[in-house]
C-alpha cells in the first residue's frame, strides 16, 4: 500500500494578538489555487499571547491541514523556529499574522522552488498594503527603503539583505544547515537580517517572485514608529555586537539625518502624487519628504541606541504594542 504524499510547503505564521486579522489571513489560505494537500499551515502563538483560546477560535475548521503550536520563548524568532522545526514539508514559507495571501501565493512559491531546486536558493514574495487601507504618505515612505525595498529590485535576484519574513520561503534542509533565528538576543527586530547574514556564508541566494503577493493589513503611523525605532536601536546594537562584520546601517542613516538642517515637511502632502522623475519638483518633494521622516525618527532611534549601552538588554514587544499598530486595520478608503 502506497502512503499519500505529504505537503510540499509548510506555511509558518507566528502570532501575537490581532485575532480577527489572523482569521482573515487563514481565510486567505482557504482560497489558494494550489492543489489540495500541497501545503499545511502552522500557527505558532507567542508565549506572551494572553488568549490562546482566541487563537484557536481564529483557526477554527479549515479545508487545509493546520496546527497551533506555542513558541519555546517569547518573540517572533522563537515562534518561527518552533514552526519550521515542526514542518512536515521540505520547503517552509514564513509569513505574518497580518499579511493576507492572495490566491497564487502558495503555487508561486512552489513553482519558483521547482525551477530552482538548489538547497541554498530562497524565494521572496511581494508585500503590499492591503487594498482596503488608506495608504498615508508615511506608509508609502516606509515601503521605499525603511520597512521594505522592493522598488529597487532589478531582475529576479533580490539579494540576501531583502530577506523579509513577511513573505519568504526556504528549503528546510538549508534552515537546518544555517541554524534558526536568534531567539535570545534578537527575539524581534533584525532577526531576519542577522539570519540572512549567516546564510550568505553558506551561499544563500534570494530570488524575487513578484506574483507571490500578500496584503499587509496593518496601518502604520509615525507615532508608532517612534516607539518602534527606539526598540529597534537596541536590536541593531546587539546584532552588530554579535556579528562585528555587519554594519549598523540604521545608526548611520539616522546620525546623518540628525546632522542635516531641519526640514518642515511641507512636501509630504505631495509625496504620493509627484513621481521622483518629474523635473526639479519630483526630486525636491522626494528628498525633502525622506529627510523629514528620517529626522522625525532620528532622535528616538539615537536615544534608544544610547539607552542600550554597551551590553544592551532585550526588549521584546508585547501584545499591546502590536494592537497599537493594528487598531485601525481594515479602515476603508
N, C-alpha and C positions, 0 to 999 in steps of 0.2 A: 504494500500500500504506500503510495507516494504522498507525503505530507504537503499541505498547502504552503506556498512560499510566503515568507514574512514580508513586512513593509519594506519599501525601498528608501523611504525617508522618514526620519523621526523629527517632528517639529517640537522644539523646546520653548515653552512660554513661561518665563519667570513672572511672578505676580505678587503685588502688594497693594491691597485695596482695589479701588476702581472696579467694583464687581459688575456694574451694569455695562461698562465698556468691555470688560473681559468677556461677557456673554456675547457681545456683538462681534468680538474677534473670533470666538469659537463658531458663531453663526457663519462667518466667512469661510471657515474650513468645511462647512457643510455644502458650500456652493462651488467647490473646486471641480475643474474639468478633468482632473487626473482620474485614472481608472480606480474602481473600488478596490480597497485593500492595499493601495500603493503607498499609503502613509499612515502614521499614527501621530497623535498629539500627546505630549507630556506636559501637563501644567504643574509647575513647581511653586508652591506657595512659600513665601518668605517666613522664616521663623518668627518674625515680628508681626505677621498678619494677625489682626485682632479677631477675625471671624472666619475660621476655616469652613464653617457651615455655609457662609455666603459664597465662598469659592466653589464649594460642591454644588450649590444651587445654580451658580452661573454655568457650571459644566453641564448639569442636567443629563438628559439622554441624547446621545449623538449617533449619527449614522456612520461614524468612523471610530476606530479604537481610540480611547482617551483614558489617561491615567492621571490621578492627582497625587503628587508627592510633596514632601516638605523639605526645604533646604537644610543642609547639615549645620549651617550657622547663618546669622542674618547677612543679607546682602545679595545683590544680583549675581556676583561671581559664584558664590556657593550654590545658588539656585541653578545656574547654568551647568555647573559641574555635576550636581545631583542629576540633572536631566540627561546630559549626554552620556554619563556613565551608565544610566539605566536604559539607554536607547536600544531598541531591537533592530534598527536598520543600520546599514553600513554608511549612511550619509545623515548628517544632522543639520537641520535648519534652525538657527537662532532668530527669534523674533521677540516682540514685546507684548504686554497686555493692553496696549493702546494702539497697536498697528493692525488694522483690519485688512486681511488679504483679499486682493482681487482674485477672480476665478482662475487665473493662469499661474498663480504663484508656485504651487507645488509642481505642476507639469513643466514649467520653465526651469526651475532648479534641477529637476531630474534630467531634462533634456540637455542642459549645459554640462552636467556631470557625465552624462553618457558620451558627449562629444569630447570631454576632457577627463578621461578616467585616471589620470596620474594622481597619485595619493596626495601630493602637495598642492594641488590646484583647488582653490575655493571659489565660490560664486557669490558675488554681491548683487542683491536686488535693489530696486529703487524704492525710496521712501518719499512720499509726497504728503502735503497737508490734505486731510480729509476734505472732499468737495463741499461738505455741509458747513465747514468753518469759514468764518470771516478772517481772511489772512491779513494781518496788520503789517505795516512797514517793518516792524521789529521782527516778526515771524519770517518775513521774506528775507531779511538780512541774515537771520540765523542760518538759513539754508544756503548761504553763499560763502561758506568757509568756517563758521564757528561751530555749528552743530553738524552740518553735512556739507559735502563739497562735490556734488555730482556734476555741476555745470562746467567744471574744468576737465572732466574725463574725456580724452580723445581716443577713439577706438574701443577695444574691448579690455585692455589692461587698466585696471583701476589702481593698482599699487597697494602694497600691504597697509599703508597708512590710512586707507579708507575702509578698514575692516569694521563696518558698522553692524553691531549685533542686533540692530532693529530689523535686519533682513539680510542675513548672510549664512551660507551653508558650507560645511566642511565634510571631508571624509572622517569617519570616526577613528580609523586607524591612524590618521595624521594627528588628530587630537591626542590620542594616546601617546604618540611618539613625542610630541612637543610638551605635553602636560597641560593641565587645565588652567583656568583663570586663577589669579592670585586672590585667595579668599580672605586672608588675614590682613594684609597691608593695603589691598585695593578692593574692598568689598563692593564699591560702586564709584565709578569715575576713573577713567584711564585704564581700567582693567582690560578692555579690548585692545587699546593701543599697546599696552605692555605685552599682551599675548602675541600680537602681530609682530612685535619686535623680536621676541623669542622665536616665533615661527619662521621669520625671514632667515634665521641662521640654519634652518632646515630646508631652505629652498622654496618657501611659501610664495605662491603666485595667486593673485586675486583677480578674477575676471568679472566684468560688469554685464549683467543680464538686464537690459533696460525694460523688458516686458514683464519682469517678475516684480510687480508693484504692490506695495502695501500703503494703505491710507492711515496717516498718523492723526488720530483723533485726540488731540491734546492742545488746548490753547495756551501758548507761552506768552508771558508778559515780561517787560523789563524789570519790574519789581521782583518777580520770582527769580529771574536770572541773577539779580544782585545777590540773593541768598545762595544760589547755586554756585556761582563762581567763587564765593568765599570758601565754600567747602571743597570745590574742585582744586583750589590752590594747594590745599594740604595734600590732595591726591597726587597732583603733579610733583610736589616736592618729595613725597615718598617714592614716586616712580623713578625719578632721576637719581635718588639715593640708592635705590635697588639696582638700577641699570645706568651706571655713570656714562655709558656711551650715548645715551639718549639726551636730546636737547629739551630744555624747558621752554617750549615754543610759546605757550600762553604767557608765561612770565615775561619773555622778551617782548611779545606783542603789546601787553598792557603797560609795561615800562615805557615803551616807545610812545604809545598813545598818551600816557600821562605827561610826558615831557613836551608834547606839542602844544602850541597855543590852542586855547579852548574854542570850540565852535558852538553855535547856539542851536543847531539842529533845525534851522528853518527849511532846509532842503528835504527833510524827512517826508513831508506830505507829498512831495513829487516823486519820491523814490520808486513807488510801484508803477508809475506811468511813463517815466522818461528813461528809455534804454541808454545804456552807457555809450553806445555808438553815436548818439546824437551829437553833432559838432558842438563843442565847447560846453553847452548846458549839461549834456549827459555825464561827462566826466566830473563836472563840478558837483552835480547832485549826488553821484555815487561816492565820490571821495569824501564829501562833507558828511553824508549820512554814515558812512563807515567810521569816520573819525568820531562822530557824535556818540554812536552807540558804544564804541570801544572806550571812550572817555567816561561815559556813564557807568561802565562796569569796572573800569581800571582800579579805582580806589578800593572797591570791595574785594577784588582779587588780591591786590597787594597787601591789604590788611590781613586777609586770610593766610597769605604766604608768611608774613611776619609772625602771625599768631601761631603758626605751625611749629616754628622754631627748628632747631637742628635735629630734633627727634620727634617729628610730628606724629601725634596720635591719630587714630582712625575715628572719623565722624561719619557714620553711615546715615543715610536718610531714613526717616520713618514714614509711616503711612500718612501722617498729616502733611508732610512736605509734598507728597505726590498728589494729594487731594487738592492742595492749593493750585497746582498747575492744571488740574483736570476738572475743576468745579464748573467751568463753562464749556466743557467738551460737549459737542452736539449743538452748539449755538448755530442757528440757521443764518444764512446770508440775508 
